[in-house]
Amino acid sequence: MYELLEKIEHSIMSGSYLLGLYVSLSLPDICGALESENGRASGAKYKSWFDKWVAPKYGESLSGEQCYLYRCGVIHQGRSTHDKLGYSRIIFLEPSSNTTLHNNIINDAYNIDLGIFCTDIVNSVREWLETVKENKNFIENNKHLMKRYENGIPPY
């Protein structure tokens, strides 16, 4: 998991913003599944995890429900809109050295700085990992987490 978090950070630093965003939007699914009894993701687990670990950083502006709907739109349809989002759209702005627009509403759209959002997700996952490292469900499910093996195939 830590390597994945480092890859997200690297993608943001190297300007691969969409890659960082897509993976960041997937992390609450993975975390919710890792700590669950059945090891499976669900919308309810996503929302619960996000509400506990990320939403407090956004006040009343972004809930687990809203992030889940956005994630569904982005990952499944490539859209930044959803009819139940509560905003006409969520606008992620790429980091800029000139100005930072983050966590505000512009007309009927919600604006988030993409770098800050991805960093918030990554930091939340790191905090969460410290709390679940001895959790029975996490230990069992983490055995099945996809891992990268740089030099090899045998014996897998």
DSSP file with accessible surface (Angstrom, degrees, kcal/mol):
  #  RESIDUE AA STRUCTURE BP1 BP2  ACC     N-H-->O    O-->H-N    N-H-->O    O-->H-N    TCO  KAPPA ALPHA  PHI   PSI    X-CA   Y-CA   Z-CA
    1    1 A M     >        0   0   40      0, 0.0     4,-2.1     0, 0.0     5,-0.2   0.000 360.0 360.0 360.0 -39.0    0.0    0.0    0.0
    2    2 A Y  H  >  +     0   0  104      1,-0.2     4,-2.3     2,-0.2     5,-0.2   0.877 360.0  53.9 -63.3 -36.1    2.8    2.4    0.8
    3    3 A E  H  > S+     0   0   67      2,-0.2     4,-2.2     1,-0.2    -1,-0.2   0.916 107.2  51.6 -63.7 -39.7    4.3    2.0   -2.6
    4    4 A L  H  > S+     0   0   61      2,-0.2     4,-2.0     1,-0.2    -2,-0.2   0.921 108.9  50.6 -62.3 -42.2    0.9    3.0   -4.2
    5    5 A L  H  X S+     0   0    0     -4,-2.1     4,-2.2     1,-0.2    -1,-0.2   0.915 109.8  50.4 -62.7 -40.9    0.8    6.1   -2.0
    6    6 A E  H  X S+     0   0  110     -4,-2.3     4,-2.6     1,-0.2    -1,-0.2   0.879 107.7  53.9 -64.4 -36.9    4.2    7.1   -3.1
    7    7 A K  H  X S+     0   0  112     -4,-2.2     4,-2.4     2,-0.2    -1,-0.2   0.877 107.1  51.1 -66.3 -37.1    3.2    6.6   -6.7
    8    8 A I  H  X S+     0   0    3     -4,-2.0     4,-2.1     2,-0.2    -2,-0.2   0.951 111.2  47.8 -63.4 -46.9    0.3    9.0   -6.2
    9    9 A E  H  X S+     0   0   60     -4,-2.2     4,-2.5     1,-0.2    -2,-0.2   0.923 112.2  49.8 -59.9 -42.0    2.6   11.6   -4.7
   10   10 A H  H  X S+     0   0  114     -4,-2.6     4,-2.3     1,-0.2     6,-0.3   0.898 107.2  54.6 -63.6 -40.4    5.0   11.1   -7.6
   11   11 A S  H  <>S+     0   0    5     -4,-2.4     5,-2.6     1,-0.2     4,-0.4   0.902 110.4  46.2 -62.7 -38.2    2.2   11.5  -10.2
   12   12 A I  H ><5S+     0   0   20     -4,-2.1     3,-1.1     3,-0.2    -2,-0.2   0.939 113.2  48.4 -69.0 -44.4    1.2   14.8   -8.7
   13   13 A M  H 3<5S+     0   0  153     -4,-2.5    -2,-0.2     1,-0.2    -1,-0.2   0.840 113.7  47.6 -65.6 -29.8    4.8   16.1   -8.5
   14   14 A S  T 3<5S-     0   0   67     -4,-2.3    -1,-0.2    -5,-0.2    -2,-0.2   0.433 119.2-106.8 -93.1   0.8    5.5   15.0  -12.1
   15   15 A G  T < 5S+     0   0   35     -3,-1.1     2,-1.6    -4,-0.4     3,-0.3   0.565  79.2 131.3  87.8   9.4    2.3   16.6  -13.5
   16   16 A S     >< +     0   0   55     -5,-2.6     4,-2.0    -6,-0.3     5,-0.2  -0.467  26.4 157.9 -89.2  64.5    0.4   13.4  -14.1
   17   17 A Y  H  >  +     0   0   45     -2,-1.6     4,-2.5     1,-0.2    -1,-0.2   0.868  62.9  51.0 -64.4 -43.7   -2.6   14.9  -12.3
   18   18 A L  H  > S+     0   0  112     -3,-0.3     4,-2.9     2,-0.2     5,-0.2   0.909 109.1  52.4 -64.3 -38.7   -5.4   12.7  -13.7
   19   19 A L  H  > S+     0   0  106      1,-0.2     4,-2.2     2,-0.2     5,-0.3   0.947 111.3  47.2 -59.6 -47.6   -3.5    9.5  -12.9
   20   20 A G  H  X S+     0   0    1     -4,-2.0     4,-2.4     1,-0.2    -2,-0.2   0.898 113.3  49.1 -60.4 -40.9   -3.1   10.7   -9.3
   21   21 A L  H  X S+     0   0    5     -4,-2.5     4,-2.7     2,-0.2     5,-0.2   0.945 109.9  49.5 -66.3 -48.0   -6.8   11.7   -9.1
   22   22 A Y  H  X S+     0   0   93     -4,-2.9     4,-0.9     1,-0.2    -2,-0.2   0.926 115.5  43.2 -58.8 -45.3   -8.2    8.4  -10.4
   23   23 A V  H >X S+     0   0   39     -4,-2.2     4,-1.1    -5,-0.2     3,-0.8   0.927 112.5  53.1 -69.4 -40.8   -6.1    6.4   -8.1
   24   24 A S  H >< S+     0   0    0     -4,-2.4     3,-0.6    -5,-0.3    -2,-0.2   0.902 105.9  53.8 -59.8 -40.6   -6.9    8.7   -5.1
   25   25 A L  H 3< S+     0   0    0     -4,-2.7     4,-0.3     1,-0.2    -1,-0.3   0.754 108.3  51.8 -65.8 -21.6  -10.6    8.3   -5.8
   26   26 A S  H XX S+     0   0   36     -4,-0.9     4,-1.8    -3,-0.8     3,-0.6   0.706  88.8  80.9 -85.5 -21.6  -10.1    4.5   -5.6
   27   27 A L  H <X S+     0   0    0     -4,-1.1     4,-3.1    -3,-0.6     5,-0.3   0.869  85.0  56.1 -61.0 -40.6   -8.3    4.4   -2.3
   28   28 A P  H 3> S+     0   0    0      0, 0.0     4,-2.5     0, 0.0    -1,-0.2   0.886 107.8  51.9 -60.0 -32.4  -11.4    4.7    0.0
   29   29 A D  H <> S+     0   0   19     -3,-0.6     4,-2.1    -4,-0.3    -2,-0.2   0.945 112.3  44.7 -62.2 -48.7  -12.8    1.6   -1.8
   30   30 A I  H  X S+     0   0   52     -4,-1.8     4,-2.7     2,-0.2    -1,-0.2   0.937 115.5  46.6 -63.4 -46.5   -9.6   -0.3   -1.2
   31   31 A C  H  X S+     0   0    0     -4,-3.1     4,-1.6     1,-0.2    -1,-0.2   0.918 111.2  51.4 -64.6 -43.3   -9.3    0.8    2.5
   32   32 A G  H  < S+     0   0    3     -4,-2.5     4,-0.4    -5,-0.3    -1,-0.2   0.898 113.5  45.7 -60.1 -39.4  -13.0    0.0    3.2
   33   33 A A  H >< S+     0   0   14     -4,-2.1     3,-1.2    -5,-0.2     6,-0.3   0.916 107.6  57.1 -69.8 -41.5  -12.5   -3.5    1.7
   34   34 A L  H 3< S+     0   0    9     -4,-2.7   107,-0.4     1,-0.3   108,-0.2   0.823 111.5  41.3 -62.5 -31.7   -9.3   -4.2    3.6
   35   35 A E  T 3< S+     0   0   62     -4,-1.6    -1,-0.3    -5,-0.2   103,-0.2   0.466  98.0  97.8 -97.1   3.5  -10.8   -3.6    7.0
   36   36 A S  S <  S-     0   0   14     -3,-1.2     3,-0.3    -4,-0.4   105,-0.1  -0.469  79.4-119.8 -91.2 161.3  -14.1   -5.4    6.3
   37   37 A E  S    S+     0   0  171      1,-0.2    -1,-0.1    -2,-0.1    -4,-0.0   0.892 113.2  38.2 -63.2 -40.7  -15.0   -8.9    7.2
   38   38 A N  S    S-     0   0  100      2,-0.2    -1,-0.2     1,-0.0     3,-0.1   0.505 101.2-128.4 -94.1  -3.8  -15.6  -10.1    3.7
   39   39 A G        +     0   0   27     -6,-0.3     2,-0.3    -3,-0.3    -6,-0.1   0.676  66.2 126.4  70.3  16.6  -12.7   -8.1    2.1
   40   40 A R        -     0   0  178     -7,-0.1    -1,-0.2    -8,-0.1    -2,-0.2  -0.837  57.6-124.0-112.1 146.9  -15.1   -6.6   -0.5
   41   41 A A        +     0   0   55     -2,-0.3     2,-0.3    -3,-0.1   -12,-0.1  -0.480  32.2 169.8 -81.5 154.3  -15.7   -3.0   -1.5
   42   42 A S     >  -     0   0   44     -2,-0.2     4,-2.4   -13,-0.1     5,-0.2  -0.972  46.8-108.9-156.1 161.6  -19.1   -1.4   -1.4
   43   43 A G  H  > S+     0   0   14     -2,-0.3     4,-2.6     1,-0.2     5,-0.2   0.904 119.1  52.9 -59.2 -41.0  -20.6    2.0   -1.7
   44   44 A A  H  > S+     0   0   72      1,-0.2     4,-2.3     2,-0.2    -1,-0.2   0.910 110.0  47.3 -63.9 -41.0  -21.5    2.0    2.0
   45   45 A K  H  > S+     0   0   52      2,-0.2     4,-2.5     1,-0.2     5,-0.2   0.895 111.7  51.4 -67.5 -40.4  -17.9    1.1    3.0
   46   46 A Y  H  X S+     0   0    1     -4,-2.4     4,-2.8     2,-0.2     5,-0.2   0.959 112.7  44.9 -57.3 -53.2  -16.5    3.8    0.7
   47   47 A K  H  X S+     0   0   55     -4,-2.6     4,-2.9     1,-0.2    17,-0.2   0.907 113.8  49.3 -61.1 -43.4  -18.7    6.5    2.1
   48   48 A S  H  X S+     0   0   79     -4,-2.3     4,-1.9    -5,-0.2    -1,-0.2   0.931 113.1  46.3 -63.5 -45.8  -18.1    5.5    5.7
   49   49 A W  H  X S+     0   0    3     -4,-2.5     4,-2.7     2,-0.2     5,-0.4   0.949 114.9  46.8 -62.8 -47.8  -14.3    5.4    5.3
   50   50 A F  H  X>S+     0   0    0     -4,-2.8     4,-2.6    -5,-0.2     5,-2.6   0.925 110.5  52.7 -61.3 -44.8  -14.3    8.8    3.5
   51   51 A D  H  <5S+     0   0   76     -4,-2.9    -1,-0.2    -5,-0.2    -2,-0.2   0.866 115.7  40.8 -60.7 -35.6  -16.5   10.4    6.1
   52   52 A K  H  <5S+     0   0  145     -4,-1.9    -2,-0.2    -5,-0.2    -1,-0.2   0.907 128.5  25.1 -78.6 -41.3  -14.3    9.2    8.9
   53   53 A W  H  <5S+     0   0   35     -4,-2.7    -3,-0.2    -5,-0.2    -2,-0.2   0.727 133.5  15.9-103.3 -24.9  -10.8    9.9    7.4
   54   54 A V  T ><5S+     0   0    0     -4,-2.6     3,-2.3    -5,-0.4     4,-0.3   0.759 104.7  71.2-118.8 -45.0  -11.1   12.6    4.7
   55   55 A A  G > <S+     0   0   10     -5,-2.6     3,-2.8     1,-0.3     4,-0.3   0.812  88.0  66.7 -52.3 -37.0  -14.4   14.6    5.0
   56   56 A P  G >  S+     0   0   94      0, 0.0     3,-0.9     0, 0.0    -1,-0.3   0.810  94.3  60.8 -57.4 -23.6  -13.4   16.4    8.2
   57   57 A K  G <  S+     0   0   76     -3,-2.3    -2,-0.2     1,-0.2    -3,-0.0   0.598 107.6  46.0 -75.0 -10.0  -10.7   18.2    6.1
   58   58 A Y  G X  S-     0   0    0     -3,-2.8     3,-2.2     1,-0.3     4,-0.4   0.226  92.6-149.3-119.4  11.6  -13.5   19.6    3.9
   59   59 A G  T <  S-     0   0   52     -3,-0.9     3,-0.3    -4,-0.3    -1,-0.3  -0.272  70.1 -25.0  57.8-133.1  -16.0   20.8    6.5
   60   60 A E  T 3  S+     0   0  192      1,-0.2    -1,-0.3    -4,-0.1     3,-0.2   0.398 123.9  84.5 -90.6   2.7  -19.6   20.6    5.2
   61   61 A S  S <  S+     0   0   28     -3,-2.2     2,-0.4     1,-0.2    -1,-0.2   0.778  92.6  29.3 -82.1 -28.4  -18.5   20.9    1.5
   62   62 A L        -     0   0    4     -4,-0.4    -1,-0.2    -3,-0.3    -4,-0.2  -0.908  65.8-179.0-142.7 112.8  -17.6   17.3    0.6
   63   63 A S     >  -     0   0   38     -2,-0.4     4,-2.7    -3,-0.2     5,-0.2  -0.545  43.9-105.3-101.2 170.1  -19.1   14.1    2.1
   64   64 A G  H  > S+     0   0    0    -17,-0.2     4,-2.5     1,-0.2     5,-0.2   0.883 121.9  54.9 -60.2 -38.4  -18.5   10.5    1.5
   65   65 A E  H  > S+     0   0   80      2,-0.2     4,-2.4     1,-0.2    -1,-0.2   0.943 110.4  44.5 -60.2 -48.6  -21.7   10.3   -0.4
   66   66 A Q  H  > S+     0   0   31      2,-0.2     4,-2.5     1,-0.2    -2,-0.2   0.916 114.2  48.4 -65.4 -42.9  -20.7   13.2   -2.7
   67   67 A C  H  X S+     0   0    3     -4,-2.7     4,-3.1     2,-0.2    -1,-0.2   0.905 111.2  51.5 -65.4 -38.4  -17.2   11.8   -3.3
   68   68 A Y  H  X S+     0   0   52     -4,-2.5     4,-2.7    -5,-0.2    -2,-0.2   0.930 110.7  47.6 -63.5 -44.3  -18.6    8.4   -4.0
   69   69 A L  H  X S+     0   0   15     -4,-2.4     4,-2.3     2,-0.2    -2,-0.2   0.915 113.8  47.9 -62.7 -41.7  -21.0    9.8   -6.6
   70   70 A Y  H  X S+     0   0   14     -4,-2.5     4,-2.9     2,-0.2     5,-0.2   0.941 111.3  50.7 -62.6 -47.1  -18.1   11.8   -8.1
   71   71 A R  H  X S+     0   0   28     -4,-3.1     4,-2.9     1,-0.2     5,-0.4   0.907 109.9  50.3 -57.4 -43.5  -15.9    8.7   -8.2
   72   72 A C  H  X>S+     0   0   22     -4,-2.7     4,-2.1     1,-0.2     5,-0.6   0.930 112.4  47.1 -61.8 -44.5  -18.6    6.6   -9.9
   73   73 A G  I  X>S+     0   0    1     -4,-2.3     6,-2.4     3,-0.2     4,-1.6   0.932 117.7  41.8 -62.6 -44.9  -19.1    9.3  -12.5
   74   74 A V  I  X5S+     0   0    8     -4,-2.9     4,-1.1     4,-0.3    -2,-0.2   0.963 121.5  37.7 -68.6 -52.1  -15.3    9.7  -13.2
   75   75 A I  I  <5S+     0   0   57     -4,-2.9    -3,-0.2    -5,-0.2    -2,-0.2   0.897 127.5  32.3 -73.3 -36.7  -14.3    6.0  -13.1
   76   76 A H  I  <5S+     0   0  114     -4,-2.1    -3,-0.2    -5,-0.4    -1,-0.2   0.785 138.3  14.0 -94.7 -28.4  -17.4    4.5  -14.8
   77   77 A Q  I  <<S-     0   0  110     -4,-1.6    -3,-0.2    -5,-0.6    -2,-0.2   0.421  91.9-119.9-124.3  -5.3  -18.4    7.3  -17.2
   78   78 A G     << +     0   0   55     -4,-1.1     2,-0.3    -5,-0.6    -4,-0.3   0.797  69.1 135.7  69.1  28.7  -15.5    9.7  -17.4
   79   79 A R        -     0   0  150     -6,-2.4    -1,-0.2    -9,-0.1    -2,-0.2  -0.816  54.9-154.2-112.7 151.1  -17.7   12.5  -16.1
   80   80 A S  S    S+     0   0   36     -2,-0.3    10,-1.7    -7,-0.1     2,-0.3   0.173  77.9  72.9-102.9  16.5  -17.3   15.2  -13.5
   81   81 A T        +     0   0   43      8,-0.2     2,-0.3   -11,-0.1     8,-0.1  -0.866  49.0 176.5-128.4 159.9  -21.0   15.4  -12.9
   82   82 A H    >   -     0   0   52      5,-0.4     3,-1.9    -2,-0.3     4,-0.3  -0.904  34.9-127.4-159.3 137.3  -23.7   13.4  -11.3
   83   83 A D  T 3  S+     0   0  146     -2,-0.3     3,-0.2     1,-0.3     6,-0.0   0.703 110.4  45.1 -65.9 -14.9  -27.3   14.4  -10.9
   84   84 A K  T 3  S+     0   0  152      1,-0.1    -1,-0.3   -18,-0.1   -15,-0.1   0.249  82.3 102.9-109.0  14.0  -27.3   13.7   -7.1
   85   85 A L  S <  S-     0   0    1     -3,-1.9    -1,-0.1     2,-0.2    -2,-0.1   0.784  82.4-129.1 -69.3 -30.5  -24.0   15.4   -6.4
   86   86 A G  S    S+     0   0   69      1,-0.3     2,-0.3    -4,-0.3    -1,-0.1   0.321  86.8  69.3  92.6  -9.7  -25.4   18.6   -4.9
   87   87 A Y  S    S-     0   0   36     -5,-0.3    -5,-0.4     1,-0.1    -1,-0.3  -0.940  90.8-118.2-130.9 158.0  -23.3   20.7   -7.2
   88   88 A S  S    S-     0   0   46     20,-3.2     2,-0.3    -2,-0.3    -6,-0.2   0.860  94.1 -29.3 -65.6 -29.2  -23.5   21.1  -11.0
   89   89 A R  E     -a  109   0A 108     19,-0.6    21,-2.2    -8,-0.1     2,-0.5  -0.962  59.7-111.3-170.9 164.8  -20.0   19.6  -11.1
   90   90 A I  E     -a  110   0A   4    -10,-1.7     2,-0.6    -2,-0.3    21,-0.2  -0.956  30.2-155.9-107.5 129.3  -16.9   19.2   -9.1
   91   91 A I  E     -a  111   0A  58     19,-3.4    21,-2.7    -2,-0.5     2,-0.6  -0.927   4.1-163.5-109.5 114.2  -14.0   21.1  -10.6
   92   92 A F  E     -a  112   0A  30     -2,-0.6     2,-0.4    19,-0.2    21,-0.2  -0.885  11.4-156.1 -94.8 121.5  -10.5   19.9   -9.7
   93   93 A L  E     -a  113   0A  64     19,-2.5    21,-3.0    -2,-0.6    22,-0.5  -0.823  18.2-118.2 -98.4 137.0   -7.9   22.5  -10.6
   94   94 A E        -     0   0  120     -2,-0.4    -1,-0.0    19,-0.2    19,-0.0  -0.409  45.3 -88.0 -67.6 146.8   -4.3   21.5  -11.2
   95   95 A P        -     0   0   45      0, 0.0     2,-0.4     0, 0.0    -1,-0.1  -0.238  49.9-168.2 -57.1 142.5   -1.8   22.9   -8.8
   96   96 A S        -     0   0   53      3,-0.4    -3,-0.0    -3,-0.1     0, 0.0  -0.988  29.9-143.2-135.3 144.4   -0.5   26.3   -9.8
   97   97 A S  S    S+     0   0  125     -2,-0.4     3,-0.1     1,-0.2    -1,-0.1   0.676 100.9  57.8 -78.2 -14.9    2.3   28.4   -8.5
   98   98 A N  S    S-     0   0  142      1,-0.3     2,-0.3    -3,-0.0    -1,-0.2   0.893 119.4 -11.2 -82.2 -43.1    0.2   31.6   -9.1
   99   99 A T        -     0   0   85      2,-0.0     2,-0.5     0, 0.0    -3,-0.4  -0.994  52.6-137.8-156.4 154.8   -2.8   30.8   -7.0
  100  100 A T        -     0   0   83     -2,-0.3     2,-0.6    -3,-0.1    13,-0.0  -0.978  15.4-175.6-121.4 117.9   -4.5   28.1   -5.0
  101  101 A L        +     0   0   74     -2,-0.5     2,-0.4    11,-0.1    -8,-0.3  -0.967  23.5 156.9-109.8 117.8   -8.2   27.7   -5.3
  102  102 A H        +     0   0   45     -2,-0.6    10,-0.2    10,-0.2     3,-0.1  -0.994  48.9   1.1-150.3 137.1   -9.4   25.0   -2.9
  103  103 A N  S    S+     0   0   49      8,-0.9     2,-0.3    -2,-0.4     9,-0.2   0.910  91.3 118.5  58.8  50.8  -12.5   23.9   -1.1
  104  104 A N  E     -B  111   0A  50      7,-1.6     7,-3.4    -3,-0.1     2,-0.5  -0.960  61.7-118.7-142.1 162.5  -14.9   26.7   -2.3
  105  105 A I  E     -B  110   0A  94     -2,-0.3     2,-0.6     5,-0.2     5,-0.2  -0.886  18.9-167.1-105.1 128.2  -18.1   27.0   -4.3
  106  106 A I  E >   -B  109   0A  74      3,-2.9     3,-2.6    -2,-0.5     2,-0.4  -0.963  68.3 -51.0-115.7 110.6  -18.0   28.9   -7.5
  107  107 A N  T 3  S-     0   0  156     -2,-0.6    -2,-0.0     1,-0.3     0, 0.0  -0.471 123.9 -24.5  56.2-110.4  -21.6   29.6   -8.7
  108  108 A D  T 3  S+     0   0  100     -2,-0.4   -20,-3.2    -3,-0.1   -19,-0.6   0.173 121.7  92.4-115.6  17.7  -23.0   26.1   -8.5
  109  109 A A  E <   -aB  89 106A   7     -3,-2.6    -3,-2.9   -22,-0.2     2,-0.5  -0.848  69.0-132.6-112.1 148.7  -19.8   24.2   -8.9
  110  110 A Y  E     -aB  90 105A   0    -21,-2.2   -19,-3.4    -2,-0.3     2,-0.4  -0.877  21.3-152.1-102.2 128.4  -17.5   22.9   -6.1
  111  111 A N  E     +aB  91 104A   1     -7,-3.4    -7,-1.6    -2,-0.5    -8,-0.9  -0.864  16.7 174.9-107.3 132.2  -13.8   23.7   -6.6
  112  112 A I  E     -a   92   0A   0    -21,-2.7   -19,-2.5    -2,-0.4     2,-0.5  -0.999  34.0-122.3-134.5 136.7  -10.9   21.5   -5.2
  113  113 A D  E  >  -a   93   0A   9     -2,-0.4     4,-2.6   -21,-0.2     5,-0.2  -0.683  24.1-145.2 -74.5 122.6   -7.2   21.9   -5.7
  114  114 A L  H  > S+     0   0    5    -21,-3.0     4,-2.6    -2,-0.5     5,-0.2   0.893  94.9  50.3 -62.0 -42.1   -6.2   18.5   -7.1
  115  115 A G  H  > S+     0   0    7    -22,-0.5     4,-2.3     1,-0.2    -1,-0.2   0.921 112.2  47.0 -64.2 -42.7   -2.8   18.3   -5.4
  116  116 A I  H  > S+     0   0   55      2,-0.2     4,-2.9     1,-0.2    -2,-0.2   0.931 112.5  50.6 -65.0 -43.3   -4.3   19.1   -2.0
  117  117 A F  H  X S+     0   0    1     -4,-2.6     4,-2.4     2,-0.2    -2,-0.2   0.949 111.9  45.8 -60.4 -49.7   -7.1   16.6   -2.5
  118  118 A C  H  X S+     0   0    0     -4,-2.6     4,-2.8     1,-0.2    -1,-0.2   0.911 113.8  49.9 -62.2 -40.0   -4.7   13.8   -3.5
  119  119 A T  H  X S+     0   0   58     -4,-2.3     4,-3.0    -5,-0.2     5,-0.3   0.903 109.2  52.2 -64.1 -40.8   -2.4   14.7   -0.6
  120  120 A D  H  X S+     0   0   28     -4,-2.9     4,-2.1     2,-0.2    -2,-0.2   0.910 111.7  46.2 -62.1 -41.7   -5.3   14.7    1.8
  121  121 A I  H  X S+     0   0    0     -4,-2.4     4,-2.5     2,-0.2    -2,-0.2   0.956 113.8  47.9 -64.7 -49.1   -6.3   11.2    0.6
  122  122 A V  H  X S+     0   0    0     -4,-2.8     4,-2.4     1,-0.2    -2,-0.2   0.932 113.6  47.1 -59.0 -46.5   -2.8    9.9    0.8
  123  123 A N  H  X S+     0   0   61     -4,-3.0     4,-2.4     1,-0.2    -1,-0.2   0.887 110.8  52.7 -64.4 -37.3   -2.3   11.3    4.3
  124  124 A S  H  X S+     0   0    0     -4,-2.1     4,-2.7    -5,-0.3    -1,-0.2   0.901 108.7  49.9 -63.9 -40.9   -5.6    9.9    5.5
  125  125 A V  H  X S+     0   0    0     -4,-2.5     4,-3.0     2,-0.2    -2,-0.2   0.927 110.0  50.7 -64.3 -42.8   -4.6    6.5    4.2
  126  126 A R  H  X S+     0   0   63     -4,-2.4     4,-1.5     2,-0.2    -2,-0.2   0.923 112.2  46.7 -60.9 -43.4   -1.3    6.7    6.1
  127  127 A E  H  X S+     0   0   95     -4,-2.4     4,-1.0     1,-0.2    -1,-0.2   0.927 113.5  49.2 -61.9 -45.2   -3.1    7.7    9.3
  128  128 A W  H >X S+     0   0    0     -4,-2.7     4,-1.4     1,-0.2     3,-0.8   0.907 104.8  58.1 -61.3 -43.5   -5.7    4.9    8.8
  129  129 A L  H 3X S+     0   0    6     -4,-3.0     4,-1.2     1,-0.3     3,-0.2   0.866 102.0  55.4 -57.5 -37.0   -2.9    2.3    8.2
  130  130 A E  H 3< S+     0   0  104     -4,-1.5    -1,-0.3     1,-0.2    -2,-0.2   0.836 109.7  46.8 -64.4 -31.3   -1.5    3.1   11.6
  131  131 A T  H << S+     0   0   88     -4,-1.0    -1,-0.2    -3,-0.8    -2,-0.2   0.712 118.7  38.0 -84.7 -21.1   -4.8    2.3   13.2
  132  132 A V  H >< S+     0   0    4     -4,-1.4     3,-2.4    -3,-0.2     7,-0.2   0.462  78.8 105.8-108.8  -1.1   -5.6   -0.9   11.4
  133  133 A K  T 3< S+     0   0  105     -4,-1.2    -1,-0.1     1,-0.3    -2,-0.1   0.742  93.2  35.0 -58.2 -22.0   -2.1   -2.6   11.2
  134  134 A E  T 3  S+     0   0  164     -3,-0.2    -1,-0.3    -4,-0.2     2,-0.3   0.311  88.5 122.6-112.0   9.8   -3.1   -5.1   14.0
  135  135 A N    <>  -     0   0   61     -3,-2.4     4,-2.8     1,-0.1     5,-0.2  -0.539  62.5-136.5 -73.9 130.8   -6.8   -5.4   13.0
  136  136 A K  H  > S+     0   0  159     -2,-0.3     4,-2.2     1,-0.2     5,-0.2   0.905 103.0  47.2 -55.7 -47.6   -7.7   -9.1   12.2
  137  137 A N  H  > S+     0   0   33      1,-0.2     4,-2.9  -102,-0.2     5,-0.3   0.929 113.2  49.0 -63.1 -44.0   -9.7   -8.2    9.1
  138  138 A F  H  > S+     0   0   14   -103,-0.2     4,-2.9     2,-0.2     5,-0.2   0.935 110.1  50.6 -61.5 -47.0   -7.0   -6.0    7.7
  139  139 A I  H  X S+     0   0   80     -4,-2.8     4,-0.9    -7,-0.2    -1,-0.2   0.933 115.1  43.2 -58.6 -45.7   -4.2   -8.5    8.3
  140  140 A E  H >< S+     0   0   90     -4,-2.2     3,-0.6    -5,-0.2     4,-0.3   0.941 118.3  43.1 -66.8 -47.5   -6.2  -11.2    6.5
  141  141 A N  H >< S+     0   0   24     -4,-2.9     3,-1.6  -107,-0.4     4,-0.3   0.843 105.2  63.3 -69.6 -31.9   -7.3   -9.1    3.6
  142  142 A N  H >< S+     0   0   47     -4,-2.9     3,-1.1    -5,-0.3    -1,-0.2   0.792  90.0  68.9 -65.4 -24.2   -3.9   -7.4    3.2
  143  143 A K  T << S+     0   0  132     -4,-0.9    -1,-0.3    -3,-0.6    -2,-0.2   0.784 104.1  44.0 -60.7 -26.8   -2.5  -10.8    2.3
  144  144 A H  T <  S+     0   0  139     -3,-1.6    -1,-0.3    -4,-0.3    -2,-0.2   0.419  83.9 121.8-100.5  -1.2   -4.5  -10.6   -0.9
  145  145 A L  S <  S-     0   0   37     -3,-1.1     2,-0.1    -4,-0.3    -3,-0.0  -0.410  76.1-102.7 -63.7 133.5   -3.7   -7.0   -1.8
  146  146 A M        -     0   0  181     -2,-0.1     2,-0.3     1,-0.0    -1,-0.1  -0.369  46.8-169.8 -58.6 131.7   -2.1   -6.7   -5.2
  147  147 A K        -     0   0   90     -3,-0.1     2,-0.5    -2,-0.1    -1,-0.0  -0.928  20.4-123.3-126.6 152.7    1.6   -6.2   -4.8
  148  148 A R        -     0   0  137     -2,-0.3     2,-0.6     2,-0.0  -145,-0.0  -0.812  16.6-166.1 -97.2 130.2    4.4   -5.3   -7.2
  149  149 A Y    >   -     0   0  151     -2,-0.5     3,-0.9     1,-0.1     7,-0.0  -0.930   4.8-164.8-117.1 105.1    7.3   -7.7   -7.5
  150  150 A E  T 3  S+     0   0  134     -2,-0.6    -1,-0.1     1,-0.3     2,-0.1   0.844  76.6  33.7 -61.8 -39.7   10.0   -5.8   -9.3
  151  151 A N  T 3  S+     0   0  153      2,-0.0     2,-0.3     1,-0.0    -1,-0.3  -0.259 107.8  12.8-119.4  51.3   12.3   -8.7  -10.3
  152  152 A G    <   -     0   0   49     -3,-0.9    -3,-0.1     1,-0.1    -1,-0.0  -0.892  29.5-149.7 165.9 167.5   10.4  -11.8  -11.0
  153  153 A I    >   +     0   0  122     -2,-0.3     3,-6.7     1,-0.2    -1,-0.1   0.584  58.7 115.8-125.1 -49.7    7.8  -14.2  -11.6
  154  154 A P  T 3  S+     0   0  109      0, 0.0    -1,-0.2     0, 0.0     0, 0.0  -0.543  98.3   2.2 -76.2 139.2    8.9  -17.5  -10.1
  155  155 A P  T 3         0   0  121      0, 0.0    -3,-0.0     0, 0.0     0, 0.0  -0.476 360.0 360.0 -89.7  58.4    7.3  -18.6   -7.9
  156  156 A Y    <         0   0  218     -3,-6.7    -4,-0.1    -7,-0.0    -7,-0.0   0.320 360.0 360.0  92.5 360.0    5.0  -15.6   -8.5
